[in-house]
C-alpha cells in the first residue's frame, strides 16, 4: 500500500486509583513518547446495568478529565475515543471542544460516534433509538461541528439541529477544526467516516450492545479488510489523506505467544491464527509486535494504534519499547 502514514500510538484510560495516580499515568504517557491520551465517553460505574455488557466501568467524566490532562501536559495530544453523540447537547460539546483546543494551543483530538451501549441509555432513561435515527442525528452534528468551528454566522435548520443567530467561539487553535475522529464498525458509519473524518477509528460492529464473540468476529482480519474497502468507497480521492486508527484491545507482551493466543482463542471460539492476525490483538514479543504492526500497516493502512490502560496491567510501560522503535516511522 502506498502513502503509508507514520506510526502514532495512544493510550486509552478508563479508571484511576487516585488523582495522583491518574496524573502520574498521564505524565508517563507523555514521557514515553505516546502521541495521544484518550478517554472514553461512558458514565456507568460498576453495577448490574453494565455487567451484562462486559464493558469496563468508567470512573471519570470525559470533558473535565481531558481538560485537566491538557493542562498538565505540553506536547501530548488528548481526546475522547469517542464522544457519544446522544449524551449531551451538541452545541455545548462543540463549544467545549473549541475551548479546550483554544486553551491548549491546539492539542485536542475530537472523536465522535453514534452510541451503542443500550444498557447505558436505559440506566438513565435516555431513549435508545434505532440505528438509522441515531446515525442521522450523529451525521447532522458532524456537519454542525465543522460549521461551529469556522467561526462564521450559523444558520442550521436540520431535523435535529437548529442553530441560528450566533457564531461559534472561541476559534480553535487548529484550523479548520480539531481533527475529527469518527469511530464505528458498520458499513454506514465507516463510509460516512471516509467522507467526513480526518481520523477513522476502526471498531467492532457493536450491534449486540455488548462486548463478546460477535464483536470480536466482526474485527477479524478479513472483516477488517472489508471495513477498509467501505472507508475507501466513502473517501474516494481523499482516502490517502485519512489516518486509520485501531484499538489493540488484547495487547500482551509475552515470550509465550502460542499458549497465550490459544487460551484467548479457546475462550472466543477462534483459532490461534485468528488471534495472532486479529487487528485488535497484539500478542507476542516486542520484535513480533513491531513486525506485525508494519505488516498490518502495509496490508490495511492502519498506522495509529491505541492500547488500553486499565491501571492494573502496566501496559503503558510494557508497550513503550514498541513506541520507541516505531513512533514517527
Buried (B, 14 or more C-beta within 10 A) or exposed (E): EEEBBEBBBBBBBBBBEEEEEBBEBBBBBBEBBBBBBBBBBBBBEEEEBBEEBEBBBBBBEBBEBBBBBBEBBEEBBBBBBBBBBBBBEBBEBBBBBBBBBBBBEBBBBBBBBBBBBBBBBEBEEBEBBEBEBBBBBBBBBBEBBBBBBBBEEBEBEBEBBEBEEEEBEEBBBBEEBBBBBBBBBBBBBBBBBBBBBBBBBBBBBBEBBBBEEBBBBBBBBEBBEEBBBBBBBBBEEBBEEBBBBBBBBBBBBBEEBEEBBBEBBEEBEBEBEBBBBBBBBBBBBBEBBBEBBBEBBEBBBBBBBBBBBEBEBEBBEBBBBBBEBBBEE
